[in-house]
């Protein structure tokens, strides 16, 4: 199933520009998005999916190319990241539902971000791109939904960073969400995540090619981005799954080290993951997103004093929370905290623990473990 990305642009005048959390305005904004299925006449069958940190709008099927992505649309990007979950006769059946996924404002897969051309200067935004938070990303998508005449979504779904975005959207725009499925996320960034994110930001900033984010006309900070991915990768997959993915080879690229020679498959595997990622992602996008992640606290986003107050206007919603028992990016207690807040607010909420040996990324790899819960939620 071949899919093409679509593009929506707004904010060419002061009245239609995006207002950011610091009250500044930004425009124009272009959003890259993809849809699968048909929107019914009442626009009541729409499902909104928020992608994870390094994901894109390409949720299902095959997309050979996306414009304005430079050389980042590698082979790894061409297959939809949730193809096993979304499509005709799949868990999220697009014979019945209209599914939309949007590349984030600040992203690097066709949406406006630091790598985009600033029409005022005809140069890349680079360091001049604003510092954004999750509310800015969520708010940026509202004009698109208005354009599509979608007043309310049947279901809003997100995993990992996308799960936090789904919670932000459904609590700040409660009238636009009826069902919410959050996978492997929580109400705020855990301390361990903040630690890892700081390490990753420092890795990129310390690459001498980063140049404060103004590197587009020179060498890219590939080593910094590569190291950042290696730091994060060990929290996304379990050690057991990591071991199963290793080959017996010990390979490294020229220039990886000045004198050190790797001598284990583990080192080779981590280097490979870092190299692969640095070819398909933008360092500025990465820093902007993980900085927003580190600063995420849903209570603050909703201007609430207590967690239970976050959902005070969500009484009509139904929530489904998935936790992964081997997750070391968002430990199960993070989802328990979310469940408690929803319960105290008297929200209809179900909680499912996924038994997996694959860690945080289970939500990408094991559709069978999520099928019954998701299907049940969509049909209620």
C-alpha positions, 0 to 999 in steps of 0.5 A: 500500500503506497502512501504519500505525505500531504502538506498543510500551511498556515500562518502567513499573516499575523492573525493566523500565526501560531502563538507559542507558550511564551506568547511569541508568534511564529509563521508560516507553519507547514505540517506534513501529515498522512491519512489512511482510510476515509472520513465519514460524513459526520467526521466521527470516525477519525483517529489521531495518532501521535508518533514517538520521538524519532518517528514521523507522519508515515504511520503505515504502508510504503512511502518512497519519498517525502519532499523537504527532508534532504537525505534523511528519508532513508530506507528505514523511513519508507515503511510505516512505523506502525504498519503492523497496527494500522491498515485494512483489517488490522488492529486499527482497521482503516476500513472503518476508521480514518487515521491521521498522523502529523509530523511534529512542528519542529520536526525534520520530515516535512514539517517546519523545523530548524532545518526548514528555510526561513522565508524572511532570510532564505536560510535555514532557521537553525539556532533562530528556531524557537524553543518549543514545548509539547503544548506548542506542538499540540497547538500547531496541529489544531488549524489542520484539524479545523481545515479537515472539519474534524471537531472531535476524534473518536480516539487519540493514541500515543506511545512514549513521547507520543503518549505524553502528546496524546495526554496533553491534547486530550486534557487541554482540548478535552472536547476534541477527544472521546477515547484516549490510549496512552502507551508507555508514558506518564504525567511527567518526565521521570528523573532517569529520563531527564538525566539521559536527555541531558547527556544526549543534549551535551553529546550533541552540543559538544560536537564541534560541528554543531555550531549552536545549531547553525551547521546546515552549510557545513559538516553535520554534527553526526558524531554528537547525534550518534552518541546521543542515540547510543545513550538513549537506545539502551533505554528503548530496548531490553538488554535481552532483546539487544543481545538477540539483535547482535551479530557476531561481527565487531565492526567500526567505521574509520574515524569512530575512534582515534585509537580504540578498537572495538572488540565485542558485538555489543559495541559494534551493535551500538555503533551501528545503531548510532550511525544509522540514526545519524543519517536519518534524523536532524540534530536540532530536531532531536535537541528540541524534542528531548528538551521539551520532553525533559521539561514536560509536566502535564500538571503545568501544561494544564495550569493545575495545582494537583494531578487529579485536577488535570482531568477535571473537564474530561468526564466524558472520556474513556482512557486505556493505559498500557504499561510494559513490564520490562520498560526501563524508559518509563517504568510501570510506576509512571503509568500507575501514577497516571492511573491514580490521577485519572481514577481520582478524577472519576474518569473511566480508565482501564489499565493493561500490563504488557508482558514483554521481553523487548522493553520500551519499544515493545509497542513497535514490535509486538502487535499481538500483545496490544491487539485485544485491548486496542480493539476493545477500546475502539469498539466501546 
